[in-house]
Amino acid sequence: MTTITTRTVAYPADNLTMIGHLALPAGAGRRPAVLIGPEGVGLSDVERRRAEALAELGYVAFAFDLHGGRYLGDPDDMLARCMPLLADPDRLRGIGHAALDVLRAEPRADPDRTAVVGYGTGGAVALELGRDGVDLRAIGTVNALTTGRPGEAGRIRCPVWAGVGSEDPIMPPAQRDAFTAEMEAAGVDWRLVVYGGALHAFHHPPVDHTVRPGVGYHVRHAQRAWRDVVALLAECLPVTD
């Protein structure tokens, strides 16, 4: 195991002070960089560990915040915060750009080699950065098959990988079809993996608070989705000395 370093980074976005988690690989040179977006509940140790796992692989990784340092374990609080965000692409983009600025300003990060991996609401942020024309090497999302404003997917400049559970009631087949139709019409290099029998947020280990109906952990598919994300990064954003 290589030695990594981590630190907390405070930065402004969406009229809040966000608290992100930066993980740096061993060494001193510049490395490709990955932005990591959390589920709607907000940044937790799950995303912090993912950032650290990517740093172990040689990436500079920054897990960004959605709610000004808060973790919204109450489903009603989470929906009250996230639904207006999901309905406002410009706010999602603002949150994404602020986090991306932090990542690209890190001296260890190569600002010309970046990718975004997002889960749920964090995945919606990732897709909106693509629709805003940001220069990215890859976009990866899990249970975030959000569609955008007409025509804007044509500004996506990188491959898009998406994963979703087959039994996800929040991302049902009609949503999958709308998402893939948008990507195809825009000429995006896209892939969709449907994980059989998995619910919404299947990638997220069990939590000690109430969750929405249709949410549940699937250990095998969680492992597979992580391997798929790592493979996407290895293809589109390889770590080289």
Residue pairs with C-beta under 8 A, 6 or more apart in sequence:
1 56
2 25
2 26
2 56
2 58
3 26
4 23
4 24
4 25
4 26
4 52
4 55
4 56
5 23
5 24
6 21
6 22
6 23
6 24
6 48
6 51
6 52
6 55
7 22
8 19
8 20
8 21
8 22
9 19
9 20
9 21
9 22
9 62
9 102
10 17
10 18
10 19
10 20
11 17
11 18
11 20
11 98
11 99
11 101
11 102
12 18
12 98
13 65
13 94
13 95
13 98
13 99
14 68
14 85
14 91
14 94
14 95
14 98
16 67
16 68
16 69
17 68
17 69
18 64
18 65
18 66
18 68
18 69
18 95
18 98
18 99
19 43
19 65
19 68
19 69
20 43
20 62
20 63
20 64
20 65
20 99
20 102
21 43
21 47
21 48
21 51
21 62
21 63
22 51
22 60
22 61
22 62
22 63
22 102
22 103
22 106
23 48
23 51
23 52
23 54
23 55
23 60
23 61
23 62
23 63
24 55
24 60
24 106
24 108
25 31
25 55
25 56
25 57
25 58
25 59
25 60
25 108
28 108
29 108
29 241
30 107
30 108
30 109
30 110
31 58
31 59
31 60
31 108
31 109
31 110
31 239
32 58
32 59
32 60
32 109
32 110
32 113
32 114
32 115
32 137
32 233
32 237
32 238
32 239
33 59
33 60
33 61
33 62
33 103
33 104
33 106
33 109
33 110
33 111
33 113
33 114
33 115
34 51
34 54
34 59
34 60
34 61
34 62
34 114
34 115
34 116
34 117
34 233
34 237
35 61
35 62
35 64
35 96
35 99
35 100
35 103
35 114
35 115
35 116
35 117
35 118
35 126
36 47
36 50
36 51
36 54
36 61
36 62
36 63
36 64
36 116
36 117
36 118
36 122
37 47
37 63
37 64
37 66
37 96
37 99
37 116
37 117
37 118
37 119
37 121
37 122
37 123
37 125
37 126
38 44
38 46
38 47
38 63
38 64
38 65
38 66
38 118
38 119
38 120
38 121
38 122
39 119
39 120
39 121
39 122
39 201
39 204
40 66
40 72
40 78
40 79
40 81
40 82
40 120
40 121
41 71
41 72
41 73
41 78
41 207
42 65
42 66
42 67
42 70
42 71
42 72
42 78
43 63
43 64
43 65
43 66
43 67
43 71
44 71
46 204
46 205
47 63
47 119
47 122
48 63
50 61
50 63
50 117
50 226
51 61
51 62
51 63
52 61
54 61
54 233
55 61
57 230
57 233
57 239
58 239
59 233
59 237
59 239
60 103
60 106
60 108
60 109
60 110
62 99
62 102
62 103
62 106
64 95
64 96
64 98
64 99
64 102
64 122
64 125
65 99
66 81
66 82
66 85
66 95
66 121
66 122
66 125
67 81
72 78
72 81
73 207
73 209
73 210
74 209
74 210
75 210
75 211
75 212
82 121
84 91
85 91
85 92
85 95
85 121
85 124
86 92
86 121
86 124
86 146
89 128
89 131
89 148
89 149
92 124
92 125
92 128
93 125
93 128
93 129
93 132
95 125
96 116
96 125
96 126
96 128
96 129
96 132
96 134
97 129
97 132
97 134
99 125
100 114
100 116
100 129
100 134
103 109
103 114
104 111
104 114
112 135
113 137
113 237
114 135
114 136
114 137
114 237
115 136
115 137
115 138
115 139
115 140
115 158
115 232
115 233
115 236
115 237
116 125
116 126
116 129
116 130
116 136
116 138
116 139
116 140
117 126
117 139
117 140
117 141
117 229
117 232
117 233
118 124
118 125
118 126
118 127
118 139
118 140
118 141
118 142
118 144
119 141
119 142
119 143
119 144
119 201
119 203
119 204
120 142
120 143
120 144
120 200
120 201
121 144
122 144
123 141
123 142
123 143
123 144
123 146
123 162
124 141
124 144
124 146
126 139
126 140
126 141
126 144
127 139
127 141
127 144
127 146
127 148
127 160
128 148
129 136
129 139
130 136
130 139
130 153
130 155
130 156
130 157
130 158
130 160
131 148
131 149
131 152
131 153
131 155
131 156
132 152
132 155
133 155
133 156
133 157
134 157
135 157
136 157
136 158
137 158
137 236
137 237
138 158
138 159
138 160
138 161
138 232
138 233
138 235
138 236
138 237
139 156
139 158
139 159
139 160
139 161
140 160
140 161
140 162
140 163
140 228
140 229
140 232
140 233
141 160
141 161
141 162
141 163
142 162
142 163
142 164
142 203
142 225
142 229
143 163
143 164
143 165
143 168
143 170
143 171
143 200
143 201
143 202
143 203
144 162
144 171
145 162
145 164
145 171
145 175
145 176
145 178
145 179
145 192
146 179
147 175
147 178
147 179
147 182
148 182
151 186
153 182
153 183
153 185
153 186
153 188
154 186
154 187
156 183
156 186
156 188
158 189
158 236
159 188
159 189
159 190
159 191
159 232
159 235
159 236
160 183
160 188
160 189
160 190
160 191
161 190
161 191
161 193
161 228
161 229
161 232
162 179
162 190
162 191
162 192
162 193
163 192
163 193
163 194
163 195
163 203
163 225
163 228
164 171
164 176
164 192
164 193
164 194
164 195
164 198
165 171
165 194
165 195
165 197
165 198
165 199
165 200
165 202
165 218
165 221
166 194
166 195
166 196
166 197
166 198
167 197
167 198
167 199
167 214
168 198
168 199
168 200
168 202
168 214
169 199
169 200
169 213
169 214
170 200
170 212
170 214
171 200
176 192
176 194
179 192
180 190
180 192
183 190
184 190
193 225
193 228
195 202
195 218
195 221
195 224
195 225
196 221
197 218
197 221
198 216
198 218
198 221
199 214
199 215
199 216
199 218
200 212
200 214
200 215
200 216
201 211
201 215
201 216
201 217
202 216
202 217
202 218
202 221
202 222
202 225
203 217
203 218
203 221
203 222
203 225
203 226
204 217
204 222
205 217
205 222
206 217
